[in-house]
Amino acid sequence: MALIRWIIVFLIFALLASLFGFSGAASGFSEIAKVLLFVFVVLLIISLFFGGRSRSGP
C-alpha cells in the first residue's frame, strides 16, 4: 500500500513539473527530482541487501 502512495506522490510532482515546465521553475523541480532519484536508488539497494534476510522466530 505504501508503494501506491509513493506512486501517487510522484505523479503529482510530475504533473506540477509539467505545469511549470515552460517557466524557470522547471530547473528547481529537475534538481529535486535528481536528488529524490538518488535517494530512492540508495534505499532500493539497501532494502535489497537487508530486506531479503530470513529472520529467526515467528
ROROFI-585699 format. One record per atom (N, C-alpha, C): residue number from 1; residue in one letter; atom name; x, y, z. Coordinates in pm, 1 decimal, decimal comma. Example, Ala and Ser with C-alpha at 12.3 -4.5 7.8 and 13.67 -1.06 7.14 Angstrom:
<recs>
@n = 1; res = A; atom = N; u = 1319,0; v = -569,0; w = 780,0
@n = 1; res = A; atom = CA; u = 1230,0; v = -450,0; w = 780,0
@n = 1; res = A; atom = C; u = 1320,0; v = -330,0; w = 780,0
@n = 2; res = S; atom = N; u = 1285,0; v = -225,0; w = 708,0
@n = 2; res = S; atom = CA; u = 1367,0; v = -106,0; w = 714,0
@n = 2; res = S; atom = C; u = 1290,0; v = 3,0; w = 787,0
</recs>
This chain:
<recs>
@n = 1; res = M; atom = N; u = 82,0; v = -119,8; w = 0,0
@n = 1; res = M; atom = CA; u = 0,0; v = 0,0; w = 0,0
@n = 1; res = M; atom = C; u = 85,8; v = 125,3; w = 0,0
@n = 2; res = A; atom = N; u = 200,9; v = 118,3; w = 66,4
@n = 2; res = A; atom = CA; u = 288,0; v = 234,9; w = 72,3
@n = 2; res = A; atom = C; u = 344,4; v = 267,2; w = -65,6
@n = 3; res = L; atom = N; u = 367,7; v = 163,5; w = -146,4
@n = 3; res = L; atom = CA; u = 422,2; v = 186,0; w = -279,6
@n = 3; res = L; atom = C; u = 323,2; v = 263,9; w = -365,9
@n = 4; res = I; atom = N; u = 197,0; v = 231,8; w = -355,0
@n = 4; res = I; atom = CA; u = 95,0; v = 303,1; w = -432,5
@n = 4; res = I; atom = C; u = 89,0; v = 449,4; w = -389,9
@n = 5; res = R; atom = N; u = 104,9; v = 473,9; w = -260,8
@n = 5; res = R; atom = CA; u = 104,4; v = 612,5; w = -212,5
@n = 5; res = R; atom = C; u = 221,0; v = 690,5; w = -272,4
@n = 6; res = W; atom = N; u = 339,5; v = 627,7; w = -278,4
@n = 6; res = W; atom = CA; u = 454,7; v = 696,2; w = -337,3
@n = 6; res = W; atom = C; u = 435,0; v = 720,5; w = -486,9
@n = 7; res = I; atom = N; u = 370,8; v = 627,3; w = -555,8
@n = 7; res = I; atom = CA; u = 342,5; v = 646,3; w = -697,9
@n = 7; res = I; atom = C; u = 252,6; v = 767,2; w = -717,5
@n = 8; res = I; atom = N; u = 152,6; v = 781,5; w = -633,6
@n = 8; res = I; atom = CA; u = 61,5; v = 895,9; w = -643,9
@n = 8; res = I; atom = C; u = 135,0; v = 1026,1; w = -614,3
@n = 9; res = V; atom = N; u = 223,4; v = 1024,4; w = -513,9
@n = 9; res = V; atom = CA; u = 300,5; v = 1144,7; w = -480,3
@n = 9; res = V; atom = C; u = 387,7; v = 1186,2; w = -598,1
@n = 10; res = F; atom = N; u = 457,2; v = 1090,3; w = -659,4
@n = 10; res = F; atom = CA; u = 543,0; v = 1125,0; w = -772,2
@n = 10; res = F; atom = C; u = 462,7; v = 1164,4; w = -895,3
@n = 11; res = L; atom = N; u = 343,8; v = 1109,9; w = -910,2
@n = 11; res = L; atom = CA; u = 257,0; v = 1152,8; w = -1019,3
@n = 11; res = L; atom = C; u = 218,4; v = 1298,6; w = -1001,6
@n = 12; res = I; atom = N; u = 188,3; v = 1338,0; w = -879,2
@n = 12; res = I; atom = CA; u = 155,0; v = 1478,1; w = -851,9
@n = 12; res = I; atom = C; u = 274,9; v = 1567,5; w = -879,9
@n = 13; res = F; atom = N; u = 396,0; v = 1523,0; w = -838,0
@n = 13; res = F; atom = CA; u = 516,4; v = 1600,5; w = -869,1
@n = 13; res = F; atom = C; u = 536,4; v = 1614,2; w = -1019,9
@n = 14; res = A; atom = N; u = 511,0; v = 1507,4; w = -1093,6
@n = 14; res = A; atom = CA; u = 526,7; v = 1512,6; w = -1238,6
@n = 14; res = A; atom = C; u = 426,0; v = 1607,7; w = -1301,9
@n = 15; res = L; atom = N; u = 303,7; v = 1606,3; w = -1250,4
@n = 15; res = L; atom = CA; u = 203,0; v = 1698,3; w = -1303,5
@n = 15; res = L; atom = C; u = 239,3; v = 1843,5; w = -1273,9
@n = 16; res = L; atom = N; u = 289,1; v = 1869,2; w = -1153,1
@n = 16; res = L; atom = CA; u = 332,6; v = 2005,0; w = -1119,9
@n = 16; res = L; atom = C; u = 450,7; v = 2047,6; w = -1206,2
@n = 17; res = A; atom = N; u = 542,9; v = 1957,1; w = -1230,2
@n = 17; res = A; atom = CA; u = 657,3; v = 1989,5; w = -1314,9
@n = 17; res = A; atom = C; u = 612,6; v = 2019,1; w = -1457,6
@n = 18; res = S; atom = N; u = 511,1; v = 1948,0; w = -1505,1
@n = 18; res = S; atom = CA; u = 462,8; v = 1975,5; w = -1640,0
@n = 18; res = S; atom = C; u = 391,2; v = 2110,1; w = -1646,7
@n = 19; res = L; atom = N; u = 323,5; v = 2149,2; w = -1538,3
@n = 19; res = L; atom = CA; u = 257,2; v = 2279,4; w = -1537,1
@n = 19; res = L; atom = C; u = 358,4; v = 2393,7; w = -1539,8
@n = 20; res = F; atom = N; u = 468,2; v = 2375,9; w = -1465,4
@n = 20; res = F; atom = CA; u = 569,6; v = 2479,8; w = -1458,6
@n = 20; res = F; atom = C; u = 680,6; v = 2459,8; w = -1561,1
@n = 21; res = G; atom = N; u = 660,8; v = 2369,0; w = -1653,4
@n = 21; res = G; atom = CA; u = 765,3; v = 2332,5; w = -1748,8
@n = 21; res = G; atom = C; u = 809,1; v = 2444,7; w = -1840,4
@n = 22; res = F; atom = N; u = 723,7; v = 2540,0; w = -1864,1
@n = 22; res = F; atom = CA; u = 759,2; v = 2647,3; w = -1955,5
@n = 22; res = F; atom = C; u = 809,6; v = 2770,7; w = -1882,8
@n = 23; res = S; atom = N; u = 836,5; v = 2757,2; w = -1754,9
@n = 23; res = S; atom = CA; u = 889,2; v = 2870,1; w = -1678,4
@n = 23; res = S; atom = C; u = 1022,9; v = 2832,5; w = -1617,0
@n = 24; res = G; atom = N; u = 1080,0; v = 2922,9; w = -1539,6
@n = 24; res = G; atom = CA; u = 1208,1; v = 2898,1; w = -1476,6
@n = 24; res = G; atom = C; u = 1200,3; v = 2802,3; w = -1359,7
@n = 25; res = A; atom = N; u = 1079,6; v = 2771,1; w = -1315,1
@n = 25; res = A; atom = CA; u = 1063,7; v = 2681,1; w = -1200,9
@n = 25; res = A; atom = C; u = 1097,7; v = 2537,0; w = -1236,4
@n = 26; res = A; atom = N; u = 1104,6; v = 2505,9; w = -1365,2
@n = 26; res = A; atom = CA; u = 1132,2; v = 2368,3; w = -1406,0
@n = 26; res = A; atom = C; u = 1270,5; v = 2323,1; w = -1363,0
@n = 27; res = S; atom = N; u = 1365,8; v = 2414,5; w = -1360,2
@n = 27; res = S; atom = CA; u = 1500,9; v = 2375,1; w = -1319,1
@n = 27; res = S; atom = C; u = 1503,1; v = 2335,0; w = -1172,0
@n = 28; res = G; atom = N; u = 1425,2; v = 2401,8; w = -1090,2
@n = 28; res = G; atom = CA; u = 1416,5; v = 2364,1; w = -949,1
@n = 28; res = G; atom = C; u = 1356,2; v = 2226,3; w = -930,3
@n = 29; res = F; atom = N; u = 1250,0; v = 2198,1; w = -1005,5
@n = 29; res = F; atom = CA; u = 1188,3; v = 2066,2; w = -997,0
@n = 29; res = F; atom = C; u = 1281,8; v = 1957,3; w = -1047,8
@n = 30; res = S; atom = N; u = 1360,2; v = 1986,9; w = -1150,2
@n = 30; res = S; atom = CA; u = 1451,8; v = 1885,0; w = -1201,1
@n = 30; res = S; atom = C; u = 1561,8; v = 1854,7; w = -1100,7
@n = 31; res = E; atom = N; u = 1608,0; v = 1955,1; w = -1027,8
@n = 31; res = E; atom = CA; u = 1709,0; v = 1930,5; w = -924,0
@n = 31; res = E; atom = C; u = 1650,7; v = 1846,7; w = -810,7
@n = 32; res = I; atom = N; u = 1528,0; v = 1875,8; w = -771,8
@n = 32; res = I; atom = CA; u = 1461,6; v = 1795,9; w = -668,4
@n = 32; res = I; atom = C; u = 1443,8; v = 1652,0; w = -716,8
@n = 33; res = A; atom = N; u = 1407,1; v = 1634,8; w = -842,5
@n = 33; res = A; atom = CA; u = 1388,2; v = 1500,8; w = -897,6
@n = 33; res = A; atom = C; u = 1519,0; v = 1422,6; w = -899,2
@n = 34; res = K; atom = N; u = 1630,2; v = 1489,2; w = -929,7
@n = 34; res = K; atom = CA; u = 1760,2; v = 1421,4; w = -929,3
@n = 34; res = K; atom = C; u = 1796,5; v = 1373,8; w = -789,4
@n = 35; res = V; atom = N; u = 1772,3; v = 1458,3; w = -690,0
@n = 35; res = V; atom = CA; u = 1803,1; v = 1420,6; w = -551,6
@n = 35; res = V; atom = C; u = 1714,0; v = 1305,1; w = -507,5
@n = 36; res = L; atom = N; u = 1583,9; v = 1313,4; w = -537,5
@n = 36; res = L; atom = CA; u = 1492,0; v = 1206,4; w = -499,2
@n = 36; res = L; atom = C; u = 1527,0; v = 1075,1; w = -568,3
@n = 37; res = L; atom = N; u = 1567,3; v = 1082,1; w = -693,9
@n = 37; res = L; atom = CA; u = 1607,3; v = 961,3; w = -765,2
@n = 37; res = L; atom = C; u = 1726,1; v = 895,9; w = -696,7
@n = 38; res = F; atom = N; u = 1826,2; v = 974,4; w = -662,1
@n = 38; res = F; atom = CA; u = 1944,3; v = 920,6; w = -594,2
@n = 38; res = F; atom = C; u = 1906,9; v = 858,4; w = -460,1
@n = 39; res = V; atom = N; u = 1823,9; v = 927,5; w = -383,0
@n = 39; res = V; atom = CA; u = 1784,3; v = 877,5; w = -250,9
@n = 39; res = V; atom = C; u = 1709,8; v = 745,0; w = -263,7
@n = 40; res = F; atom = N; u = 1616,0; v = 735,9; w = -357,5
@n = 40; res = F; atom = CA; u = 1537,2; v = 614,0; w = -368,8
@n = 40; res = F; atom = C; u = 1616,5; v = 498,7; w = -429,3
@n = 41; res = V; atom = N; u = 1714,7; v = 526,8; w = -513,7
@n = 41; res = V; atom = CA; u = 1801,3; v = 419,6; w = -563,0
@n = 41; res = V; atom = C; u = 1885,2; v = 363,9; w = -448,8
@n = 42; res = V; atom = N; u = 1938,2; v = 451,8; w = -364,5
@n = 42; res = V; atom = CA; u = 2015,8; v = 406,4; w = -248,4
@n = 42; res = V; atom = C; u = 1927,6; v = 324,9; w = -154,5
@n = 43; res = L; atom = N; u = 1806,0; v = 372,3; w = -128,0
@n = 43; res = L; atom = CA; u = 1714,7; v = 297,2; w = -41,7
@n = 43; res = L; atom = C; u = 1677,1; v = 161,9; w = -102,0
@n = 44; res = L; atom = N; u = 1663,2; v = 155,8; w = -233,7
@n = 44; res = L; atom = CA; u = 1634,2; v = 29,4; w = -300,1
@n = 44; res = L; atom = C; u = 1748,4; v = -69,1; w = -281,2
@n = 45; res = I; atom = N; u = 1870,7; v = -22,3; w = -300,3
@n = 45; res = I; atom = CA; u = 1987,1; v = -109,4; w = -283,7
@n = 45; res = I; atom = C; u = 1997,8; v = -158,2; w = -139,8
@n = 46; res = I; atom = N; u = 1977,2; v = -68,8; w = -44,5
@n = 46; res = I; atom = CA; u = 1982,7; v = -108,3; w = 96,8
@n = 46; res = I; atom = C; u = 1874,1; v = -210,7; w = 128,2
@n = 47; res = S; atom = N; u = 1754,3; v = -189,8; w = 76,9
@n = 47; res = S; atom = CA; u = 1646,1; v = -284,2; w = 105,4
@n = 47; res = S; atom = C; u = 1669,8; v = -418,6; w = 38,3
@n = 48; res = L; atom = N; u = 1737,2; v = -419,9; w = -76,7
@n = 48; res = L; atom = CA; u = 1768,8; v = -547,4; w = -140,4
@n = 48; res = L; atom = C; u = 1869,5; v = -626,2; w = -58,6
@n = 49; res = F; atom = N; u = 1966,1; v = -557,5; w = 0,1
@n = 49; res = F; atom = CA; u = 2066,9; v = -626,8; w = 80,0
@n = 49; res = F; atom = C; u = 2013,1; v = -671,9; w = 214,7
@n = 50; res = F; atom = N; u = 1941,0; v = -587,0; w = 283,7
@n = 50; res = F; atom = CA; u = 1899,4; v = -617,2; w = 419,9
@n = 50; res = F; atom = C; u = 1756,8; v = -669,5; w = 430,3
@n = 51; res = G; atom = N; u = 1673,8; v = -645,5; w = 332,4
@n = 51; res = G; atom = CA; u = 1534,7; v = -688,4; w = 339,3
@n = 51; res = G; atom = C; u = 1514,7; v = -834,7; w = 306,5
@n = 52; res = G; atom = N; u = 1608,8; v = -897,1; w = 238,7
@n = 52; res = G; atom = CA; u = 1593,7; v = -1035,6; w = 198,4
@n = 52; res = G; atom = C; u = 1638,8; v = -1135,8; w = 301,2
@n = 53; res = R; atom = N; u = 1690,8; v = -1089,8; w = 411,4
@n = 53; res = R; atom = CA; u = 1737,2; v = -1181,6; w = 515,6
@n = 53; res = R; atom = C; u = 1619,7; v = -1253,8; w = 579,4
@n = 54; res = S; atom = N; u = 1642,6; v = -1380,3; w = 609,4
@n = 54; res = S; atom = CA; u = 1539,8; v = -1453,4; w = 683,1
@n = 54; res = S; atom = C; u = 1560,1; v = -1429,0; w = 831,8
@n = 55; res = R; atom = N; u = 1453,4; v = -1407,4; w = 900,0
@n = 55; res = R; atom = CA; u = 1459,3; v = -1379,2; w = 1043,4
@n = 55; res = R; atom = C; u = 1420,4; v = -1504,4; w = 1119,9
@n = 56; res = S; atom = N; u = 1488,6; v = -1528,8; w = 1227,5
@n = 56; res = S; atom = CA; u = 1451,1; v = -1643,0; w = 1310,5
@n = 56; res = S; atom = C; u = 1336,6; v = -1603,3; w = 1402,2
@n = 57; res = G; atom = N; u = 1250,9; v = -1695,8; w = 1427,4
@n = 57; res = G; atom = CA; u = 1137,2; v = -1666,8; w = 1513,2
@n = 57; res = G; atom = C; u = 1008,2; v = -1662,0; w = 1435,1
@n = 58; res = P; atom = N; u = 899,5; v = -1622,8; w = 1500,2
@n = 58; res = P; atom = CA; u = 767,4; v = -1623,5; w = 1434,5
@n = 58; res = P; atom = C; u = 750,8; v = -1516,9; w = 1332,5
</recs>
